Amino acid sequence: MPPPSSAVGKRADGILAALSRSQVAAHGREAAAVARKLLRSTGKAAWIAGTTFLVLVVPLIIEMDREQQLNDLEMQQQTLLGAPPPPPPTK
């Protein structure tokens, strides 16, 4: 005759309690805590790197594009006025 269902539940609870108190479970919890900290710090580092890129590099790209547009406009005006175009700027 099988044991009553309450006895099965108590036995399962005892097994789960024993597993949660085991060394393997303790190491798993520690590993999860370390992984959580690593992901959080990695996310912060990625945010800082992205923000730094936006603050420092994007304005330079915009300025270079604006300078190129002004150079193109100046060359068009000189061509329309009949002057020979200047040599391209060297970097």
HTML snippet that shows the backbone in 3Dmol.js (N, CA, C, O; Angstrom):
<script src="https://3Dmol.org/build/3Dmol-min.js"></script>
<div id="view" style="width:600px;height:400px;position:relative"></div>
<script>
const pdb = `
ATOM      1  N   MET A   1       0.827  -1.176   0.000  1.00  0.00           N
ATOM      2  CA  MET A   1       0.000   0.000   0.000  1.00  0.00           C
ATOM      3  C   MET A   1       0.879   1.250   0.000  1.00  0.00           C
ATOM      4  O   MET A   1       1.768   1.364   0.844  1.00  0.00           O
ATOM      5  N   PRO A   2       0.651   2.217  -0.948  1.00  0.00           N
ATOM      6  CA  PRO A   2       1.492   3.408  -1.000  1.00  0.00           C
ATOM      7  C   PRO A   2       1.249   4.307   0.202  1.00  0.00           C
ATOM      8  O   PRO A   2       0.164   4.318   0.782  1.00  0.00           O
ATOM      9  N   PRO A   3       2.277   5.057   0.562  1.00  0.00           N
ATOM     10  CA  PRO A   3       2.106   5.962   1.699  1.00  0.00           C
ATOM     11  C   PRO A   3       1.119   7.075   1.360  1.00  0.00           C
ATOM     12  O   PRO A   3       0.930   7.401   0.188  1.00  0.00           O
ATOM     13  N   PRO A   4       0.492   7.657   2.374  1.00  0.00           N
ATOM     14  CA  PRO A   4      -0.424   8.773   2.115  1.00  0.00           C
ATOM     15  C   PRO A   4       0.318   9.923   1.444  1.00  0.00           C
ATOM     16  O   PRO A   4       1.532  10.065   1.592  1.00  0.00           O
ATOM     17  N   SER A   5      -0.429  10.740   0.707  1.00  0.00           N
ATOM     18  CA  SER A   5       0.198  11.818  -0.065  1.00  0.00           C
ATOM     19  C   SER A   5       0.923  12.815   0.832  1.00  0.00           C
ATOM     20  O   SER A   5       1.906  13.412   0.392  1.00  0.00           O
ATOM     21  N   SER A   6       0.486  13.016   2.052  1.00  0.00           N
ATOM     22  CA  SER A   6       1.175  13.952   2.936  1.00  0.00           C
ATOM     23  C   SER A   6       2.564  13.436   3.293  1.00  0.00           C
ATOM     24  O   SER A   6       3.485  14.231   3.477  1.00  0.00           O
ATOM     25  N   ALA A   7       2.729  12.139   3.392  1.00  0.00           N
ATOM     26  CA  ALA A   7       4.044  11.570   3.694  1.00  0.00           C
ATOM     27  C   ALA A   7       4.992  11.765   2.514  1.00  0.00           C
ATOM     28  O   ALA A   7       6.177  12.039   2.701  1.00  0.00           O
ATOM     29  N   VAL A   8       4.465  11.624   1.302  1.00  0.00           N
ATOM     30  CA  VAL A   8       5.294  11.843   0.106  1.00  0.00           C
ATOM     31  C   VAL A   8       5.729  13.302   0.046  1.00  0.00           C
ATOM     32  O   VAL A   8       6.887  13.589  -0.256  1.00  0.00           O
ATOM     33  N   GLY A   9       4.824  14.216   0.328  1.00  0.00           N
ATOM     34  CA  GLY A   9       5.152  15.642   0.313  1.00  0.00           C
ATOM     35  C   GLY A   9       6.203  15.992   1.346  1.00  0.00           C
ATOM     36  O   GLY A   9       7.100  16.793   1.083  1.00  0.00           O
ATOM     37  N   LYS A  10       6.091  15.383   2.542  1.00  0.00           N
ATOM     38  CA  LYS A  10       7.082  15.662   3.593  1.00  0.00           C
ATOM     39  C   LYS A  10       8.453  15.139   3.191  1.00  0.00           C
ATOM     40  O   LYS A  10       9.475  15.774   3.454  1.00  0.00           O
ATOM     41  N   ARG A  11       8.463  13.969   2.550  1.00  0.00           N
ATOM     42  CA  ARG A  11       9.739  13.391   2.133  1.00  0.00           C
ATOM     43  C   ARG A  11      10.378  14.271   1.047  1.00  0.00           C
ATOM     44  O   ARG A  11      11.585  14.511   1.079  1.00  0.00           O
ATOM     45  N   ALA A  12       9.571  14.753   0.085  1.00  0.00           N
ATOM     46  CA  ALA A  12      10.082  15.625  -0.972  1.00  0.00           C
ATOM     47  C   ALA A  12      10.594  16.934  -0.391  1.00  0.00           C
ATOM     48  O   ALA A  12      11.629  17.445  -0.817  1.00  0.00           O
ATOM     49  N   ASP A  13       9.864  17.482   0.590  1.00  0.00           N
ATOM     50  CA  ASP A  13      10.320  18.711   1.238  1.00  0.00           C
ATOM     51  C   ASP A  13      11.651  18.498   1.951  1.00  0.00           C
ATOM     52  O   ASP A  13      12.519  19.371   1.942  1.00  0.00           O
ATOM     53  N   GLY A  14      11.801  17.336   2.563  1.00  0.00           N
ATOM     54  CA  GLY A  14      13.055  17.030   3.253  1.00  0.00           C
ATOM     55  C   GLY A  14      14.219  16.911   2.283  1.00  0.00           C
ATOM     56  O   GLY A  14      15.328  17.366   2.566  1.00  0.00           O
ATOM     57  N   ILE A  15      13.959  16.298   1.140  1.00  0.00           N
ATOM     58  CA  ILE A  15      15.016  16.150   0.128  1.00  0.00           C
ATOM     59  C   ILE A  15      15.398  17.516  -0.427  1.00  0.00           C
ATOM     60  O   ILE A  15      16.582  17.811  -0.587  1.00  0.00           O
ATOM     61  N   LEU A  16      14.395  18.359  -0.723  1.00  0.00           N
ATOM     62  CA  LEU A  16      14.691  19.699  -1.240  1.00  0.00           C
ATOM     63  C   LEU A  16      15.433  20.540  -0.215  1.00  0.00           C
ATOM     64  O   LEU A  16      16.342  21.290  -0.571  1.00  0.00           O
ATOM     65  N   ALA A  17      15.060  20.425   1.053  1.00  0.00           N
ATOM     66  CA  ALA A  17      15.746  21.172   2.107  1.00  0.00           C
ATOM     67  C   ALA A  17      17.195  20.714   2.219  1.00  0.00           C
ATOM     68  O   ALA A  17      18.098  21.533   2.387  1.00  0.00           O
ATOM     69  N   ALA A  18      17.416  19.411   2.126  1.00  0.00           N
ATOM     70  CA  ALA A  18      18.782  18.891   2.209  1.00  0.00           C
ATOM     71  C   ALA A  18      19.615  19.364   1.022  1.00  0.00           C
ATOM     72  O   ALA A  18      20.784  19.718   1.177  1.00  0.00           O
ATOM     73  N   LEU A  19      19.007  19.369  -0.166  1.00  0.00           N
ATOM     74  CA  LEU A  19      19.736  19.844  -1.344  1.00  0.00           C
ATOM     75  C   LEU A  19      20.063  21.333  -1.241  1.00  0.00           C
ATOM     76  O   LEU A  19      21.156  21.752  -1.623  1.00  0.00           O
ATOM     77  N   SER A  20      19.140  22.124  -0.737  1.00  0.00           N
ATOM     78  CA  SER A  20      19.390  23.567  -0.660  1.00  0.00           C
ATOM     79  C   SER A  20      20.451  23.908   0.371  1.00  0.00           C
ATOM     80  O   SER A  20      21.075  24.967   0.296  1.00  0.00           O
ATOM     81  N   ARG A  21      20.663  22.998   1.353  1.00  0.00           N
ATOM     82  CA  ARG A  21      21.711  23.235   2.353  1.00  0.00           C
ATOM     83  C   ARG A  21      23.048  22.620   1.949  1.00  0.00           C
ATOM     84  O   ARG A  21      24.019  22.731   2.697  1.00  0.00           O
ATOM     85  N   SER A  22      23.121  21.979   0.791  1.00  0.00           N
ATOM     86  CA  SER A  22      24.338  21.282   0.389  1.00  0.00           C
ATOM     87  C   SER A  22      25.423  22.261  -0.055  1.00  0.00           C
ATOM     88  O   SER A  22      25.155  23.430  -0.334  1.00  0.00           O
ATOM     89  N   GLN A  23      26.650  21.755  -0.111  1.00  0.00           N
ATOM     90  CA  GLN A  23      27.789  22.556  -0.558  1.00  0.00           C
ATOM     91  C   GLN A  23      27.633  22.976  -2.017  1.00  0.00           C
ATOM     92  O   GLN A  23      28.019  24.084  -2.390  1.00  0.00           O
ATOM     93  N   VAL A  24      27.073  22.103  -2.834  1.00  0.00           N
ATOM     94  CA  VAL A  24      26.887  22.411  -4.251  1.00  0.00           C
ATOM     95  C   VAL A  24      25.959  23.616  -4.402  1.00  0.00           C
ATOM     96  O   VAL A  24      26.214  24.509  -5.211  1.00  0.00           O
ATOM     97  N   ALA A  25      24.883  23.633  -3.618  1.00  0.00           N
ATOM     98  CA  ALA A  25      23.952  24.760  -3.683  1.00  0.00           C
ATOM     99  C   ALA A  25      24.616  26.036  -3.185  1.00  0.00           C
ATOM    100  O   ALA A  25      24.391  27.109  -3.745  1.00  0.00           O
ATOM    101  N   ALA A  26      25.431  25.930  -2.142  1.00  0.00           N
ATOM    102  CA  ALA A  26      26.125  27.113  -1.613  1.00  0.00           C
ATOM    103  C   ALA A  26      27.084  27.675  -2.659  1.00  0.00           C
ATOM    104  O   ALA A  26      27.157  28.890  -2.843  1.00  0.00           O
ATOM    105  N   HIS A  27      27.825  26.795  -3.349  1.00  0.00           N
ATOM    106  CA  HIS A  27      28.738  27.249  -4.406  1.00  0.00           C
ATOM    107  C   HIS A  27      27.958  27.867  -5.568  1.00  0.00           C
ATOM    108  O   HIS A  27      28.400  28.845  -6.170  1.00  0.00           O
ATOM    109  N   GLY A  28      26.812  27.297  -5.872  1.00  0.00           N
ATOM    110  CA  GLY A  28      25.969  27.851  -6.939  1.00  0.00           C
ATOM    111  C   GLY A  28      25.481  29.244  -6.601  1.00  0.00           C
ATOM    112  O   GLY A  28      25.469  30.131  -7.454  1.00  0.00           O
ATOM    113  N   ARG A  29      25.078  29.435  -5.352  1.00  0.00           N
ATOM    114  CA  ARG A  29      24.632  30.780  -4.936  1.00  0.00           C
ATOM    115  C   ARG A  29      25.784  31.788  -4.992  1.00  0.00           C
ATOM    116  O   ARG A  29      25.595  32.927  -5.421  1.00  0.00           O
ATOM    117  N   GLU A  30      26.965  31.370  -4.562  1.00  0.00           N
ATOM    118  CA  GLU A  30      28.139  32.260  -4.628  1.00  0.00           C
ATOM    119  C   GLU A  30      28.477  32.613  -6.076  1.00  0.00           C
ATOM    120  O   GLU A  30      28.763  33.768  -6.391  1.00  0.00           O
ATOM    121  N   ALA A  31      28.442  31.618  -6.942  1.00  0.00           N
ATOM    122  CA  ALA A  31      28.735  31.859  -8.358  1.00  0.00           C
ATOM    123  C   ALA A  31      27.706  32.808  -8.968  1.00  0.00           C
ATOM    124  O   ALA A  31      28.060  33.670  -9.772  1.00  0.00           O
ATOM    125  N   ALA A  32      26.453  32.657  -8.597  1.00  0.00           N
ATOM    126  CA  ALA A  32      25.416  33.547  -9.114  1.00  0.00           C
ATOM    127  C   ALA A  32      25.637  34.976  -8.627  1.00  0.00           C
ATOM    128  O   ALA A  32      25.431  35.926  -9.382  1.00  0.00           O
ATOM    129  N   ALA A  33      26.054  35.136  -7.373  1.00  0.00           N
ATOM    130  CA  ALA A  33      26.309  36.479  -6.847  1.00  0.00           C
ATOM    131  C   ALA A  33      27.485  37.132  -7.577  1.00  0.00           C
ATOM    132  O   ALA A  33      27.433  38.317  -7.907  1.00  0.00           O
ATOM    133  N   VAL A  34      28.536  36.366  -7.827  1.00  0.00           N
ATOM    134  CA  VAL A  34      29.696  36.903  -8.544  1.00  0.00           C
ATOM    135  C   VAL A  34      29.312  37.261  -9.982  1.00  0.00           C
ATOM    136  O   VAL A  34      29.712  38.307 -10.494  1.00  0.00           O
ATOM    137  N   ALA A  35      28.541  36.398 -10.623  1.00  0.00           N
ATOM    138  CA  ALA A  35      28.116  36.671 -12.001  1.00  0.00           C
ATOM    139  C   ALA A  35      27.249  37.931 -12.053  1.00  0.00           C
ATOM    140  O   ALA A  35      27.379  38.736 -12.975  1.00  0.00           O
ATOM    141  N   ARG A  36      26.377  38.103 -11.081  1.00  0.00           N
ATOM    142  CA  ARG A  36      25.524  39.294 -11.037  1.00  0.00           C
ATOM    143  C   ARG A  36      26.379  40.562 -10.906  1.00  0.00           C
ATOM    144  O   ARG A  36      26.135  41.556 -11.590  1.00  0.00           O
ATOM    145  N   LYS A  37      27.379  40.517 -10.021  1.00  0.00           N
ATOM    146  CA  LYS A  37      28.258  41.680  -9.855  1.00  0.00           C
ATOM    147  C   LYS A  37      29.056  41.957 -11.130  1.00  0.00           C
ATOM    148  O   LYS A  37      29.233  43.110 -11.523  1.00  0.00           O
ATOM    149  N   LEU A  38      29.533  40.894 -11.767  1.00  0.00           N
ATOM    150  CA  LEU A  38      30.300  41.052 -12.999  1.00  0.00           C
ATOM    151  C   LEU A  38      29.443  41.666 -14.100  1.00  0.00           C
ATOM    152  O   LEU A  38      29.890  42.571 -14.803  1.00  0.00           O
ATOM    153  N   LEU A  39      28.218  41.181 -14.252  1.00  0.00           N
ATOM    154  CA  LEU A  39      27.330  41.739 -15.277  1.00  0.00           C
ATOM    155  C   LEU A  39      27.005  43.194 -14.991  1.00  0.00           C
ATOM    156  O   LEU A  39      26.955  44.012 -15.909  1.00  0.00           O
ATOM    157  N   ARG A  40      26.785  43.521 -13.726  1.00  0.00           N
ATOM    158  CA  ARG A  40      26.472  44.899 -13.373  1.00  0.00           C
ATOM    159  C   ARG A  40      27.657  45.817 -13.691  1.00  0.00           C
ATOM    160  O   ARG A  40      27.474  46.888 -14.270  1.00  0.00           O
ATOM    161  N   SER A  41      28.875  45.399 -13.314  1.00  0.00           N
ATOM    162  CA  SER A  41      30.037  46.243 -13.579  1.00  0.00           C
ATOM    163  C   SER A  41      30.342  46.312 -15.071  1.00  0.00           C
ATOM    164  O   SER A  41      30.788  47.350 -15.561  1.00  0.00           O
ATOM    165  N   THR A  42      30.107  45.223 -15.800  1.00  0.00           N
ATOM    166  CA  THR A  42      30.318  45.234 -17.248  1.00  0.00           C
ATOM    167  C   THR A  42      29.333  46.188 -17.914  1.00  0.00           C
ATOM    168  O   THR A  42      29.697  46.924 -18.831  1.00  0.00           O
ATOM    169  N   GLY A  43      28.092  46.174 -17.454  1.00  0.00           N
ATOM    170  CA  GLY A  43      27.088  47.095 -17.993  1.00  0.00           C
ATOM    171  C   GLY A  43      27.454  48.540 -17.728  1.00  0.00           C
ATOM    172  O   GLY A  43      27.290  49.399 -18.594  1.00  0.00           O
ATOM    173  N   LYS A  44      27.950  48.807 -16.529  1.00  0.00           N
ATOM    174  CA  LYS A  44      28.364  50.177 -16.197  1.00  0.00           C
ATOM    175  C   LYS A  44      29.532  50.605 -17.087  1.00  0.00           C
ATOM    176  O   LYS A  44      29.558  51.733 -17.579  1.00  0.00           O
ATOM    177  N   ALA A  45      30.491  49.710 -17.292  1.00  0.00           N
ATOM    178  CA  ALA A  45      31.651  50.036 -18.135  1.00  0.00           C
ATOM    179  C   ALA A  45      31.210  50.295 -19.576  1.00  0.00           C
ATOM    180  O   ALA A  45      31.716  51.209 -20.226  1.00  0.00           O
ATOM    181  N   ALA A  46      30.275  49.497 -20.070  1.00  0.00           N
ATOM    182  CA  ALA A  46      29.783  49.707 -21.434  1.00  0.00           C
ATOM    183  C   ALA A  46      29.050  51.035 -21.546  1.00  0.00           C
ATOM    184  O   ALA A  46      29.176  51.729 -22.555  1.00  0.00           O
ATOM    185  N   TRP A  47      28.289  51.394 -20.524  1.00  0.00           N
ATOM    186  CA  TRP A  47      27.569  52.669 -20.549  1.00  0.00           C
ATOM    187  C   TRP A  47      28.564  53.826 -20.547  1.00  0.00           C
ATOM    188  O   TRP A  47      28.389  54.791 -21.291  1.00  0.00           O
ATOM    189  N   ILE A  48      29.601  53.739 -19.724  1.00  0.00           N
ATOM    190  CA  ILE A  48      30.616  54.798 -19.655  1.00  0.00           C
ATOM    191  C   ILE A  48      31.342  54.920 -20.997  1.00  0.00           C
ATOM    192  O   ILE A  48      31.559  56.030 -21.482  1.00  0.00           O
ATOM    193  N   ALA A  49      31.715  53.796 -21.594  1.00  0.00           N
ATOM    194  CA  ALA A  49      32.414  53.833 -22.880  1.00  0.00           C
ATOM    195  C   ALA A  49      31.528  54.435 -23.968  1.00  0.00           C
ATOM    196  O   ALA A  49      31.993  55.252 -24.763  1.00  0.00           O
ATOM    197  N   GLY A  50      30.268  54.041 -24.008  1.00  0.00           N
ATOM    198  CA  GLY A  50      29.358  54.587 -25.016  1.00  0.00           C
ATOM    199  C   GLY A  50      29.119  56.069 -24.836  1.00  0.00           C
ATOM    200  O   GLY A  50      29.093  56.823 -25.809  1.00  0.00           O
ATOM    201  N   THR A  51      28.943  56.489 -23.598  1.00  0.00           N
ATOM    202  CA  THR A  51      28.717  57.908 -23.323  1.00  0.00           C
ATOM    203  C   THR A  51      29.955  58.724 -23.681  1.00  0.00           C
ATOM    204  O   THR A  51      29.847  59.807 -24.257  1.00  0.00           O
ATOM    205  N   THR A  52      31.121  58.203 -23.341  1.00  0.00           N
ATOM    206  CA  THR A  52      32.364  58.897 -23.673  1.00  0.00           C
ATOM    207  C   THR A  52      32.507  59.043 -25.184  1.00  0.00           C
ATOM    208  O   THR A  52      32.907  60.099 -25.674  1.00  0.00           O
ATOM    209  N   PHE A  53      32.183  57.991 -25.916  1.00  0.00           N
ATOM    210  CA  PHE A  53      32.235  58.061 -27.374  1.00  0.00           C
ATOM    211  C   PHE A  53      31.314  59.158 -27.892  1.00  0.00           C
ATOM    212  O   PHE A  53      31.711  59.964 -28.733  1.00  0.00           O
ATOM    213  N   LEU A  54      30.088  59.186 -27.391  1.00  0.00           N
ATOM    214  CA  LEU A  54      29.140  60.190 -27.865  1.00  0.00           C
ATOM    215  C   LEU A  54      29.601  61.606 -27.538  1.00  0.00           C
ATOM    216  O   LEU A  54      29.445  62.515 -28.354  1.00  0.00           O
ATOM    217  N   VAL A  55      30.160  61.793 -26.362  1.00  0.00           N
ATOM    218  CA  VAL A  55      30.560  63.135 -25.937  1.00  0.00           C
ATOM    219  C   VAL A  55      31.817  63.608 -26.656  1.00  0.00           C
ATOM    220  O   VAL A  55      31.915  64.783 -27.011  1.00  0.00           O
ATOM    221  N   LEU A  56      32.777  62.718 -26.876  1.00  0.00           N
ATOM    222  CA  LEU A  56      34.061  63.139 -27.429  1.00  0.00           C
ATOM    223  C   LEU A  56      34.185  62.973 -28.943  1.00  0.00           C
ATOM    224  O   LEU A  56      34.768  63.835 -29.599  1.00  0.00           O
ATOM    225  N   VAL A  57      33.667  61.918 -29.500  1.00  0.00           N
ATOM    226  CA  VAL A  57      33.936  61.607 -30.897  1.00  0.00           C
ATOM    227  C   VAL A  57      32.878  62.160 -31.839  1.00  0.00           C
ATOM    228  O   VAL A  57      33.217  62.690 -32.897  1.00  0.00           O
ATOM    229  N   VAL A  58      31.622  62.049 -31.485  1.00  0.00           N
ATOM    230  CA  VAL A  58      30.559  62.481 -32.398  1.00  0.00           C
ATOM    231  C   VAL A  58      30.678  63.972 -32.748  1.00  0.00           C
ATOM    232  O   VAL A  58      30.530  64.313 -33.922  1.00  0.00           O
ATOM    233  N   PRO A  59      30.935  64.870 -31.799  1.00  0.00           N
ATOM    234  CA  PRO A  59      31.112  66.277 -32.210  1.00  0.00           C
ATOM    235  C   PRO A  59      32.266  66.478 -33.194  1.00  0.00           C
ATOM    236  O   PRO A  59      32.192  67.348 -34.062  1.00  0.00           O
ATOM    237  N   LEU A  60      33.329  65.682 -33.065  1.00  0.00           N
ATOM    238  CA  LEU A  60      34.441  65.791 -34.012  1.00  0.00           C
ATOM    239  C   LEU A  60      34.014  65.354 -35.405  1.00  0.00           C
ATOM    240  O   LEU A  60      34.403  65.966 -36.399  1.00  0.00           O
ATOM    241  N   ILE A  61      33.224  64.305 -35.474  1.00  0.00           N
ATOM    242  CA  ILE A  61      32.731  63.830 -36.776  1.00  0.00           C
ATOM    243  C   ILE A  61      31.835  64.890 -37.409  1.00  0.00           C
ATOM    244  O   ILE A  61      31.928  65.153 -38.608  1.00  0.00           O
ATOM    245  N   ILE A  62      30.981  65.488 -36.613  1.00  0.00           N
ATOM    246  CA  ILE A  62      30.090  66.533 -37.122  1.00  0.00           C
ATOM    247  C   ILE A  62      30.903  67.731 -37.614  1.00  0.00           C
ATOM    248  O   ILE A  62      30.599  68.304 -38.660  1.00  0.00           O
ATOM    249  N   GLU A  63      31.928  68.105 -36.863  1.00  0.00           N
ATOM    250  CA  GLU A  63      32.766  69.245 -37.251  1.00  0.00           C
ATOM    251  C   GLU A  63      33.511  68.947 -38.547  1.00  0.00           C
ATOM    252  O   GLU A  63      33.623  69.820 -39.408  1.00  0.00           O
ATOM    253  N   MET A  64      34.023  67.722 -38.698  1.00  0.00           N
ATOM    254  CA  MET A  64      34.731  67.360 -39.929  1.00  0.00           C
ATOM    255  C   MET A  64      33.780  67.402 -41.123  1.00  0.00           C
ATOM    256  O   MET A  64      34.165  67.846 -42.205  1.00  0.00           O
ATOM    257  N   ASP A  65      32.559  66.950 -40.937  1.00  0.00           N
ATOM    258  CA  ASP A  65      31.577  66.970 -42.012  1.00  0.00           C
ATOM    259  C   ASP A  65      31.234  68.413 -42.388  1.00  0.00           C
ATOM    260  O   ASP A  65      31.118  68.741 -43.568  1.00  0.00           O
ATOM    261  N   ARG A  66      31.075  69.252 -41.398  1.00  0.00           N
ATOM    262  CA  ARG A  66      30.765  70.665 -41.651  1.00  0.00           C
ATOM    263  C   ARG A  66      31.914  71.335 -42.407  1.00  0.00           C
ATOM    264  O   ARG A  66      31.684  72.108 -43.337  1.00  0.00           O
ATOM    265  N   GLU A  67      33.151  71.035 -42.005  1.00  0.00           N
ATOM    266  CA  GLU A  67      34.317  71.610 -42.682  1.00  0.00           C
ATOM    267  C   GLU A  67      34.379  71.141 -44.139  1.00  0.00           C
ATOM    268  O   GLU A  67      34.702  71.928 -45.029  1.00  0.00           O
ATOM    269  N   GLN A  68      34.072  69.872 -44.383  1.00  0.00           N
ATOM    270  CA  GLN A  68      34.080  69.350 -45.745  1.00  0.00           C
ATOM    271  C   GLN A  68      33.015  70.035 -46.587  1.00  0.00           C
ATOM    272  O   GLN A  68      33.260  70.349 -47.752  1.00  0.00           O
ATOM    273  N   GLN A  69      31.837  70.271 -46.018  1.00  0.00           N
ATOM    274  CA  GLN A  69      30.774  70.956 -46.748  1.00  0.00           C
ATOM    275  C   GLN A  69      31.180  72.382 -47.111  1.00  0.00           C
ATOM    276  O   GLN A  69      30.892  72.857 -48.210  1.00  0.00           O
ATOM    277  N   LEU A  70      31.854  73.062 -46.176  1.00  0.00           N
ATOM    278  CA  LEU A  70      32.322  74.421 -46.473  1.00  0.00           C
ATOM    279  C   LEU A  70      33.379  74.407 -47.582  1.00  0.00           C
ATOM    280  O   LEU A  70      33.378  75.279 -48.451  1.00  0.00           O
ATOM    281  N   ASN A  71      34.269  73.429 -47.553  1.00  0.00           N
ATOM    282  CA  ASN A  71      35.288  73.326 -48.612  1.00  0.00           C
ATOM    283  C   ASN A  71      34.634  73.074 -49.965  1.00  0.00           C
ATOM    284  O   ASN A  71      35.024  73.669 -50.970  1.00  0.00           O
ATOM    285  N   ASP A  72      33.639  72.192 -49.989  1.00  0.00           N
ATOM    286  CA  ASP A  72      32.938  71.913 -51.243  1.00  0.00           C
ATOM    287  C   ASP A  72      32.232  73.163 -51.767  1.00  0.00           C
ATOM    288  O   ASP A  72      32.272  73.444 -52.965  1.00  0.00           O
ATOM    289  N   LEU A  73      31.593  73.903 -50.881  1.00  0.00           N
ATOM    290  CA  LEU A  73      30.891  75.127 -51.280  1.00  0.00           C
ATOM    291  C   LEU A  73      31.875  76.161 -51.828  1.00  0.00           C
ATOM    292  O   LEU A  73      31.601  76.831 -52.824  1.00  0.00           O
ATOM    293  N   GLU A  74      33.015  76.278 -51.164  1.00  0.00           N
ATOM    294  CA  GLU A  74      34.037  77.228 -51.625  1.00  0.00           C
ATOM    295  C   GLU A  74      34.553  76.846 -53.010  1.00  0.00           C
ATOM    296  O   GLU A  74      34.759  77.722 -53.850  1.00  0.00           O
ATOM    297  N   MET A  75      34.764  75.558 -53.263  1.00  0.00           N
ATOM    298  CA  MET A  75      35.232  75.107 -54.580  1.00  0.00           C
ATOM    299  C   MET A  75      34.175  75.369 -55.653  1.00  0.00           C
ATOM    300  O   MET A  75      34.511  75.749 -56.775  1.00  0.00           O
ATOM    301  N   GLN A  76      32.908  75.169 -55.316  1.00  0.00           N
ATOM    302  CA  GLN A  76      31.835  75.443 -56.276  1.00  0.00           C
ATOM    303  C   GLN A  76      31.782  76.924 -56.625  1.00  0.00           C
ATOM    304  O   GLN A  76      31.600  77.286 -57.787  1.00  0.00           O
ATOM    305  N   GLN A  77      31.941  77.776 -55.623  1.00  0.00           N
ATOM    306  CA  GLN A  77      31.908  79.220 -55.869  1.00  0.00           C
ATOM    307  C   GLN A  77      33.082  79.636 -56.744  1.00  0.00           C
ATOM    308  O   GLN A  77      32.913  80.442 -57.659  1.00  0.00           O
ATOM    309  N   GLN A  78      34.257  79.104 -56.481  1.00  0.00           N
ATOM    310  CA  GLN A  78      35.423  79.465 -57.285  1.00  0.00           C
ATOM    311  C   GLN A  78      35.265  78.973 -58.716  1.00  0.00           C
ATOM    312  O   GLN A  78      35.685  79.651 -59.654  1.00  0.00           O
ATOM    313  N   THR A  79      34.674  77.818 -58.890  1.00  0.00           N
ATOM    314  CA  THR A  79      34.448  77.295 -60.234  1.00  0.00           C
ATOM    315  C   THR A  79      33.469  78.180 -60.986  1.00  0.00           C
ATOM    316  O   THR A  79      33.671  78.470 -62.165  1.00  0.00           O
ATOM    317  N   LEU A  80      32.405  78.613 -60.311  1.00  0.00           N
ATOM    318  CA  LEU A  80      31.417  79.489 -60.942  1.00  0.00           C
ATOM    319  C   LEU A  80      32.020  80.839 -61.313  1.00  0.00           C
ATOM    320  O   LEU A  80      31.628  81.437 -62.315  1.00  0.00           O
ATOM    321  N   LEU A  81      32.964  81.320 -60.519  1.00  0.00           N
ATOM    322  CA  LEU A  81      33.592  82.617 -60.786  1.00  0.00           C
ATOM    323  C   LEU A  81      34.707  82.516 -61.806  1.00  0.00           C
ATOM    324  O   LEU A  81      35.241  83.536 -62.242  1.00  0.00           O
ATOM    325  N   GLY A  82      35.066  81.310 -62.192  1.00  0.00           N
ATOM    326  CA  GLY A  82      36.065  81.131 -63.241  1.00  0.00           C
ATOM    327  C   GLY A  82      37.468  80.942 -62.736  1.00  0.00           C
ATOM    328  O   GLY A  82      38.384  80.799 -63.547  1.00  0.00           O
ATOM    329  N   ALA A  83      37.686  80.934 -61.438  1.00  0.00           N
ATOM    330  CA  ALA A  83      39.029  80.730 -60.916  1.00  0.00           C
ATOM    331  C   ALA A  83      39.357  79.237 -60.973  1.00  0.00           C
ATOM    332  O   ALA A  83      38.460  78.404 -60.838  1.00  0.00           O
ATOM    333  N   PRO A  84      40.632  78.890 -61.172  1.00  0.00           N
ATOM    334  CA  PRO A  84      40.993  77.479 -61.176  1.00  0.00           C
ATOM    335  C   PRO A  84      40.786  76.885 -59.771  1.00  0.00           C
ATOM    336  O   PRO A  84      41.064  77.559 -58.779  1.00  0.00           O
ATOM    337  N   PRO A  85      40.325  75.692 -59.677  1.00  0.00           N
ATOM    338  CA  PRO A  85      40.109  75.102 -58.346  1.00  0.00           C
ATOM    339  C   PRO A  85      41.427  74.892 -57.626  1.00  0.00           C
ATOM    340  O   PRO A  85      42.429  74.546 -58.251  1.00  0.00           O
ATOM    341  N   PRO A  86      41.434  75.099 -56.310  1.00  0.00           N
ATOM    342  CA  PRO A  86      42.677  74.907 -55.551  1.00  0.00           C
ATOM    343  C   PRO A  86      42.974  73.416 -55.432  1.00  0.00           C
ATOM    344  O   PRO A  86      42.083  72.578 -55.571  1.00  0.00           O
ATOM    345  N   PRO A  87      44.241  73.101 -55.171  1.00  0.00           N
ATOM    346  CA  PRO A  87      44.563  71.678 -54.977  1.00  0.00           C
ATOM    347  C   PRO A  87      43.865  71.151 -53.740  1.00  0.00           C
ATOM    348  O   PRO A  87      43.614  71.906 -52.802  1.00  0.00           O
ATOM    349  N   PRO A  88      43.552  69.876 -53.726  1.00  0.00           N
ATOM    350  CA  PRO A  88      42.866  69.323 -52.550  1.00  0.00           C
ATOM    351  C   PRO A  88      43.753  69.420 -51.316  1.00  0.00           C
ATOM    352  O   PRO A  88      44.973  69.286 -51.410  1.00  0.00           O
ATOM    353  N   PRO A  89      43.136  69.654 -50.154  1.00  0.00           N
ATOM    354  CA  PRO A  89      43.945  69.779 -48.939  1.00  0.00           C
ATOM    355  C   PRO A  89      44.594  68.447 -48.570  1.00  0.00           C
ATOM    356  O   PRO A  89      44.014  67.378 -48.759  1.00  0.00           O
ATOM    357  N   THR A  90      45.801  68.539 -48.044  1.00  0.00           N
ATOM    358  CA  THR A  90      46.534  67.339 -47.620  1.00  0.00           C
ATOM    359  C   THR A  90      46.388  67.209 -46.123  1.00  0.00           C
ATOM    360  O   THR A  90      46.257  68.192 -45.394  1.00  0.00           O
ATOM    361  N   LYS A  91      46.415  65.981 -45.693  1.00  0.00           N
ATOM    362  CA  LYS A  91      46.270  65.738 -44.244  1.00  0.00           C
ATOM    363  C   LYS A  91      47.584  65.411 -43.620  1.00  0.00           C
ATOM    364  O   LYS A  91      47.653  65.177 -42.414  1.00  0.00           O
TER     365      LYS A  91
END
`;
const viewer = $3Dmol.createViewer("view");
viewer.addModel(pdb, "pdb");
viewer.setStyle({}, {cartoon: {color: "spectrum"}});
viewer.zoomTo();
viewer.render();
</script>
